[in-house]
Amino acid sequence: MEGVPISLQIVRYIKNGIVSGGIVNGDEVPSRRVLSALLGVNPNTAQKAYRLLEDEGLLESRAGAKSFIRATEETARRLRAELTAADAMAAVNRLKALGLTKEEALALIEAHWN
């Protein structure tokens, strides 16, 4: 995801996992230190990603304890709508930038749908 900060890429990865069912309520996430080592990023980057997830209520952390995913089925539905809307807007903006009309864009999507 070119141009997107790593912390937001981590958040997006977690959200995609919740939507797909690969990450479920109660799953333990690696510590900030372990995550930064696994990804080869600054620990502050992992901290920022986890803070963003906590702010959205998707991660429960306690000082000195493990962190866990907090996501209900309703959360997954909300995230699916959020992510698909963002992806659709990005696709629409890219197709517009390429000069396609709405009809051309819809025909292209239809051709690739199957």
C-alpha positions as a Markdown table, in Angstrom:
| # | Residue | x | y | z |
|---|---|---|---|---|
| 1 | Met | 0.0 | 0.0 | 0.0 |
| 2 | Glu | 2.2 | 2.7 | -1.3 |
| 3 | Gly | 2.1 | 6.0 | 0.5 |
| 4 | Val | 0.1 | 4.6 | 3.5 |
| 5 | Pro | 1.9 | 4.7 | 6.9 |
| 6 | Ile | 2.8 | 1.3 | 8.2 |
| 7 | Ser | 0.8 | 1.8 | 11.3 |
| 8 | Leu | -2.4 | 2.2 | 9.2 |
| 9 | Gln | -1.4 | -0.8 | 7.1 |
| 10 | Ile | -1.3 | -2.8 | 10.3 |
| 11 | Val | -4.7 | -1.5 | 11.3 |
| 12 | Arg | -6.1 | -2.4 | 7.8 |
| 13 | Tyr | -4.6 | -5.9 | 8.1 |
| 14 | Ile | -6.3 | -6.5 | 11.4 |
| 15 | Lys | -9.6 | -5.1 | 10.1 |
| 16 | Asn | -9.4 | -7.3 | 7.0 |
| 17 | Gly | -8.7 | -10.3 | 9.2 |
| 18 | Ile | -11.8 | -9.6 | 11.3 |
| 19 | Val | -14.0 | -9.2 | 8.2 |
| 20 | Ser | -12.6 | -12.4 | 6.6 |
| 21 | Gly | -13.0 | -14.4 | 9.9 |
| 22 | Gly | -9.3 | -15.1 | 10.1 |
| 23 | Ile | -9.1 | -13.0 | 13.2 |
| 24 | Val | -11.9 | -13.5 | 15.8 |
| 25 | Asn | -13.0 | -12.1 | 19.1 |
| 26 | Gly | -10.6 | -13.1 | 21.8 |
| 27 | Asp | -7.6 | -13.8 | 19.6 |
| 28 | Glu | -4.4 | -12.7 | 21.3 |
| 29 | Val | -2.2 | -10.4 | 19.3 |
| 30 | Pro | 1.6 | -10.2 | 19.6 |
| 31 | Ser | 3.1 | -7.7 | 22.0 |
| 32 | Arg | 4.1 | -4.4 | 20.5 |
| 33 | Arg | 7.7 | -5.3 | 20.8 |
| 34 | Val | 7.2 | -8.7 | 19.1 |
| 35 | Leu | 5.1 | -7.2 | 16.4 |
| 36 | Ser | 7.8 | -4.5 | 15.7 |
| 37 | Ala | 10.5 | -7.2 | 15.5 |
| 38 | Leu | 8.4 | -9.5 | 13.2 |
| 39 | Leu | 7.7 | -6.6 | 10.8 |
| 40 | Gly | 11.1 | -4.9 | 11.2 |
| 41 | Val | 9.5 | -1.6 | 12.1 |
| 42 | Asn | 10.0 | 0.9 | 14.9 |
| 43 | Pro | 8.3 | -0.1 | 18.2 |
| 44 | Asn | 6.5 | 3.3 | 18.1 |
| 45 | Thr | 4.9 | 2.2 | 14.8 |
| 46 | Ala | 3.4 | -0.9 | 16.4 |
| 47 | Gln | 2.4 | 1.2 | 19.5 |
| 48 | Lys | 0.6 | 3.7 | 17.2 |
| 49 | Ala | -1.3 | 0.9 | 15.4 |
| 50 | Tyr | -2.4 | -0.7 | 18.6 |
| 51 | Arg | -3.5 | 2.6 | 20.0 |
| 52 | Leu | -5.6 | 3.2 | 16.9 |
| 53 | Leu | -7.2 | -0.2 | 17.2 |
| 54 | Glu | -7.9 | 0.4 | 20.9 |
| 55 | Asp | -9.5 | 3.8 | 20.1 |
| 56 | Glu | -11.8 | 2.0 | 17.7 |
| 57 | Gly | -12.6 | -0.6 | 20.4 |
| 58 | Leu | -11.1 | -3.4 | 18.3 |
| 59 | Leu | -8.3 | -4.2 | 20.7 |
| 60 | Glu | -8.3 | -4.6 | 24.5 |
| 61 | Ser | -5.0 | -4.1 | 26.2 |
| 62 | Arg | -4.0 | -3.9 | 29.9 |
| 63 | Ala | -0.7 | -2.6 | 31.2 |
| 64 | Gly | 1.8 | -5.5 | 31.5 |
| 65 | Ala | -0.8 | -8.0 | 30.2 |
| 66 | Lys | -1.6 | -9.5 | 26.8 |
| 67 | Ser | -3.8 | -7.8 | 24.2 |
| 68 | Phe | -6.9 | -9.3 | 22.7 |
| 69 | Ile | -9.1 | -8.6 | 19.7 |
| 70 | Arg | -12.6 | -7.4 | 20.6 |
| 71 | Ala | -14.9 | -7.9 | 17.6 |
| 72 | Thr | -18.5 | -9.0 | 17.4 |
| 73 | Glu | -20.4 | -10.1 | 14.3 |
| 74 | Glu | -21.8 | -6.6 | 14.2 |
| 75 | Thr | -18.3 | -5.2 | 14.3 |
| 76 | Ala | -17.3 | -7.4 | 11.3 |
| 77 | Arg | -20.4 | -6.1 | 9.4 |
| 78 | Arg | -19.5 | -2.5 | 10.2 |
| 79 | Leu | -15.9 | -3.0 | 9.1 |
| 80 | Arg | -16.9 | -4.8 | 5.9 |
| 81 | Ala | -19.1 | -1.8 | 5.0 |
| 82 | Glu | -16.3 | 0.6 | 5.9 |
| 83 | Leu | -13.6 | -1.2 | 4.0 |
| 84 | Thr | -15.6 | -1.9 | 0.9 |
| 85 | Ala | -16.8 | 1.8 | 0.7 |
| 86 | Ala | -13.2 | 2.9 | 1.0 |
| 87 | Asp | -12.0 | 0.5 | -1.7 |
| 88 | Ala | -14.9 | 1.4 | -4.0 |
| 89 | Met | -14.1 | 5.1 | -3.6 |
| 90 | Ala | -10.5 | 4.5 | -4.4 |
| 91 | Ala | -11.4 | 2.4 | -7.5 |
| 92 | Val | -13.9 | 5.0 | -8.7 |
| 93 | Asn | -11.3 | 7.8 | -8.2 |
| 94 | Arg | -8.7 | 5.9 | -10.1 |
| 95 | Leu | -11.1 | 5.1 | -13.0 |
| 96 | Lys | -12.1 | 8.7 | -13.2 |
| 97 | Ala | -8.4 | 9.8 | -13.2 |
| 98 | Leu | -7.9 | 7.5 | -16.2 |
| 99 | Gly | -10.7 | 9.3 | -18.0 |
| 100 | Leu | -13.3 | 6.5 | -18.0 |
| 101 | Thr | -17.0 | 7.3 | -18.1 |
| 102 | Lys | -19.3 | 5.7 | -15.6 |
| 103 | Glu | -20.6 | 3.4 | -18.3 |
| 104 | Glu | -17.1 | 2.4 | -19.4 |
| 105 | Ala | -16.2 | 1.8 | -15.7 |
| 106 | Leu | -19.3 | -0.3 | -15.1 |
| 107 | Ala | -18.6 | -2.3 | -18.3 |
| 108 | Leu | -15.0 | -3.0 | -17.2 |
| 109 | Ile | -16.2 | -4.1 | -13.8 |
| 110 | Glu | -18.8 | -6.4 | -15.3 |
| 111 | Ala | -16.3 | -7.9 | -17.7 |
| 112 | His | -13.9 | -8.7 | -14.8 |
| 113 | Trp | -16.5 | -9.7 | -12.2 |
| 114 | Asn | -16.7 | -13.3 | -13.4 |
